[in-house]
Amino acid sequence: MLKYFSADWIFPVASAPVKNGAVAVRPDGEIVGILTQEEIVNLGLDVTKHKGAIVPGFINTHCHLELSHMLGQIPEHTGLVEFVRSIITSRQGDAGQIKAAMETADQKMFENGIVAVGDISNQISSKEVKENSKIHYHTFIEALGFNPERAGAIMDQVKSIKQDFEPLPASIVPHAPYTVSPELFELIRDEAEKANTLISVHNQETDNENAFFENKTGGFLDLYQFLGLDITFFEPSHKTSLQSWLPYIKEQKTLLVHNTVSNKADIMFAKAHNPNLYWCLCPQANLYIENALPNVDLLINEKVKITLGTDSLASNHQLNILSEMITLQKHKQVTFEKLLSWATINGAEFLALDKDLGTIEPGKKPGLNLIQLSANCIIESDNVERLI
């Protein structure tokens, strides 16, 4: 028996919004169709109408579930270098508490209308939570190793973690340009090409990252010293970070995460080198760590594919994609429909889940969220009512 969900507006994403329409859904969540107000009346349907707008389930393309126990532990606005140092020194904890924090975070994401997550992992600890979750997870197993001599050994280690995650979807990815050697980048790309899978990488989150590659200066030198790493072998490329590392991955489908200091030359370089790039924005984490936001207008003008992420509870107060949308609407005046496509279909496309998720269309099972909008499509609250 079909269920009908009606609201002031239906935003299918794949087609124009429908005023006072209804979504017809099978018991298993499959969409049968969208009805206009006239069709509802003509069919004599008894439909309960909700105040607000119905939208597809949200896609969170960048999260660190295994850091959920670090909520509130790191002060805001430390800058990335100090933040990374804090993560390294503080991420360990009681295994039971870490698991409980992950379970709570997973449940909160579900309640916040998130249906799929691209999640960064450095170990196997999140597997059980993901196996039992109602959310679809693709796990990005992070490789870190700046010493080129260690590339092979590090790759063996992350391959073992990937094997432990089976049968859950997972791929091996680089952490960031300043923690991955060219040799390790190439091994990661080879593995991704072989498995025809996805890459995700933290990109240009701070000016220190560009300074390191351009002339071997900036705050990352202090971080390597803190870690006791000898980087005398490293020679600066005299290019920005993105222009230094992107050629190593060739044309593999890749998510660039943060992009806080990416400029027009970087974006044009990226577009020329890889047609399969997606650009993930995590605005609340950017404000939390660096108190800065990417040049969103530039990304829009360059017509790149944008997705949204929450990052972790170490760098955010909540894991809520609607809240990320509000931040971008408030600080960057991005239109609601544009934000909605970033939060749904673009993320689904990147994670190769767009056959089922991302839009309200017949045959799909995208989930349905009810949110509150003003008359001129300003998001009024970050509260999500999950309808299915």
N, C-alpha and C positions, 0 to 999 in steps of 0.2 A: 504494500500500500504506500502510495506517495505521500510525502510530507511537503507542506508549502511554507516557505519562510518569506514574509513580506516586510518591507520597510519603506521609509520615505524615499530612499534611493537605493538602487542596486548598482554597484560598480563592478561589472564583469571583467574589466581590464582589457579583454580582447575586443570589446565593442563599446559603443556609447552607453553612458549611464541611463538607467531606466527609472523614471519617477513613479513612485507608488506601485512598483512591480512586485513580483514574487518569484522565488526560485523553487522549482519542483525537484525534489530529491528522493532517491530510493532509500530504503532502510540502511543500506550499506554505505551511504554517503555519496553515491554516484549521482551526478547532476543529470536531470532529464531535460530541463530547459528553463528558460526565463519567460515569464508571462507579463504582459502589459496590464495596466489597470483595467482596460477595456476587456481583455481576455478573461481576467479574473471574474468580472461581472457577468460576461456572456456565458461562462461555464458554470456559474452559480456556485462558485467555490466558497467554502467557509474558511477564511484565512485569518489567522491572528496577525495583526500588523504591529511591527515594532517601531518605536521612535528611533531614528538614526539611519545609518547607512550600512548595508551589507557588502562586505568585501571578501576576497579570497583569503585563505590562510597565509600567514606571513612566512618568509624564508629568511633565516638568519645565517648569512654566509661566513661569518667569522665569530667564533666563540672559543673560550678555553674552559670547558666544563671542569677540568681537574684543578683549577685555581679557585673554585667557588668558596672554599673555606677561608680565603683571604679577604673576604668582604670587610671593608673598613680598616684594614690593617696598614695600608700605605697612604700617607697624606697626599692630598691633591697638589697639583702644580709643581711637582719636584723636577720636571723635565725627564726625558726618556732615559738618559744615562743613569741617573740616580734611581729611577723606577726599576730598570733592569737589575741593578745591583740589589735592590730590596727584594725582588722576586727570587734571585739566586740565594740570598741569605735567609729568606723567611718562608719558602714554599713548603718545606717539610712539616709534617704534623702527624697527629694520631690518625692511623688508618681508618678507624671507625668514624671519627669526626669528619674526615675528608670525604668518605663515602656518603655520610648523611647530608653533608653540604651539597654534594653533587645531586643527590636524589631530590633535595628541596629545590635546587636551581632548575633541574629538569621539569619538575612539576610546575614551577612558576612559569617557565617558558611555555608549557602546554596551555596553562590558564591564560597566558598573554597572547594566545592565538597563533603561536609558532608551530608550523607543521614539519619543517625540515631545518637541519642545522649542519653547517660545515664546521667541524670542531677540531681544534688543534690539540694534539696529545703528544707528550714526551715519554709516556709509559702506558702500561696496560690497565691502570687503575679504574678507568671510566667504562671498561667493557661491559661489566654486569649491569650498570645503570642503563647503558644504551640498549642492551638486549631486552630489558624489561620496559623500555620507554614506549609511549604512544607516538613519539616523534621519530621521524626518519633522520638518522645521522650518517653523514659521510665523514670519516675520521681522517684528518691530515696528520700523519706521523712525522714529526719534525726532526730533521737532521741538523746538527750543529757541529761544526768543526772547521776552524779557520786555518789550521796547519795542513798544508797539502799532503804531507806524508801520512796523515791519519785518515785520509779520505776513504780508502778501501775498508779499513777496520770499522769506521763509523757506519758505512753503508751496510756492512754485515749485521751490525747491531740493530739498525732500524728495520732491516728486512726481517729479522727475528721478531721484533715487536709487531710488525705488520702481519706476520704469520699467526701470532698469538691472537690477533683481532679477528681472524677468520671465524665464521663466514660473513662478518659484517663488512660493509663497503669501506675500503681504506686505501690511501695512497701515501707514498713517501714524498715529503716536500722540504724545501729549504726554509730554515727559520727566517733569516734576513741576510742581506748582502754582506754585512759586517761580521757575520758569524759563520759564513760558508765559503770555502775556498773554491776557485774556478774548477779544480779537479772534482770536488764533491758536487758542485753544480752539474757538471757533465754526467756524473754517475746517476744523479737524480733524474736528469732529463732522459738518459738512456732507459732507465727503469720505467718512466712514465710513457715513453714511446712504445716500449715493449707491451705494457699493460693497457695502452690506449686510455690513460686515466688523467686525472686533474692535478694541477700544481697550484699551490697557494703560497704567497710569500709576503712578509711584512716589507713594505716599500716606503722609503723616504718619509719616515715618521718625524724626523727632526733635521735641522740644519747641520747638526754634528755629523750626520751620515754623509751628506754631500762633502763636507769639509775633509772627512777622512779619505775619501776617494780622490778628491781634487788635489789635495796637497799634504795629506797625512798629518792633519792637525785636528783640533777639536776634542770634545769630551770623551770620545771612545778610547783615546790613548790612556786616559785615567782608568777606564774600565778594564782594559787589557792588563794594566799594571796591577789593579786590584785582584784580577784573576791569576796573576803570576804567569801570563803568557808572553813569550818572546816573539814579537812580530817584526823583528829586524828584516826578515825575508820579504816583507810586503813593500811593494813599490806602488805609489799612487798612480792612477790612470790619467790624472789631469782631466777627468770627465766627471759629471755628476754620477751619483750612485746608480741610478737606473740605467744610464747609458753605459756604465761599466759592466753590469752583470746581465742585463736582458739578453744579449746575443747568445749567452750560454744555453738558454732554453729553446732557442730556435722558434718554432711555431706551435709549441705545445699549448693546449688550452690552460690559461693561467689567470689566477685571481691576484691582483695587486691590492694589498690591504693597507689602508690609511692614506698614503699619498698626500700627506699634510704639506709638504714643501715641493711637490711636483710642479714644474713650470711648463710654459707652452712648448719650449724646445724639447723637454722630456716627453711630453705627450705626443708630439709630432714624430719624435724618434721611435717611440713605442709603437705607434700606429704603422710606421713604415717597416718595422722589423717583425711584428707579430699581429696578424689579423684576428687572433683568437684570445684577446685580452678582455678581462672584466675588471672594473675598478670598484673596490669595496670601500664604502665610507662608514666609519665608526665614530660619529661626531661627539658623542658623550665621552668616549674614552680619550679622544683628542683634547677635549676641554679639561678632562680630569688630569691628564699627564702633562701636556705641553701648554694648556690654555690657549690653543690655536685651532683653527679649522682649515681644511683644504680650500683651494680656490675652486669652489663648486661651479661658479658661473663659467669658468674656463673649461671645466670638464663637460658641462652641458653644451657649450658652444662648439667644442671639438667633437661632439656627438659620440662619445665613448659610451660603452655599456656600463651602467652604474648599478651596483647592488648595495645592500645595507648589512651591517653587522653590529653586534653589541660589544664585542671584545669580552673581557672576563669581569668577574666581580671583584678582582683586584684593582680594576681601573674603571669601574662603573658602579652605580648604586642599584641597578636592576638590569635584568636581561629582557628588554621589552622593545621590540622593533617599532611599535607605534610611538614610543617615547623618543626614539632616534629621529623619526619623521617629524615630530613636533619641534625638536631642536633645530633641524634643517629649515623647517618652515619659519621658525622664529628668527634665526640668525641669518639665513640666506634667502628667505622669501621664495622658496621653491614651491611651485604649484602642487596642490594635493594629488592630482592625477599623475603627475610625473613621479612624485614620491611613491605613490602606490605601485606603479610599474617597477620601480627599483626594489620595493619591498616584497614583490610577488613574482612576476613572470621572469624578470631578469635573473633573480637568484635561482629560480627553478631551472632556467636554461643553463646557467653555469653548472649546476649540480646534475644536469642531464635528467631532471625529474619533470620536465615540462609536458610530458604526455599525460601526467596525472595531476600535477599541481600548477599553481601560478595564475590561473584564470578560471572564471565561472563559465564553463562550456559543457555541452552535453558529452557524456562519456568520461569526464574527469571526476576525480575525488579530491578537490582542493581544500576542503574544509571551508566553513563559513564563519566569519567574524562580524559582530555588530559593534560599530564605533559611533561616536558622536561628532557631528560636523555642524558648523554654523551655516547660515544661508549662503555665505560666500566661500564655503569649503575650507574654512579654517578648522583644524582639529581642536576640539574643545577640551579633550581629556585623554589621558593615556590609559584609561580603563577600557578593557576589551571584554565583551561578552561573547564567549565562544558558543556558537549555535550548534555546530557539528564539528 
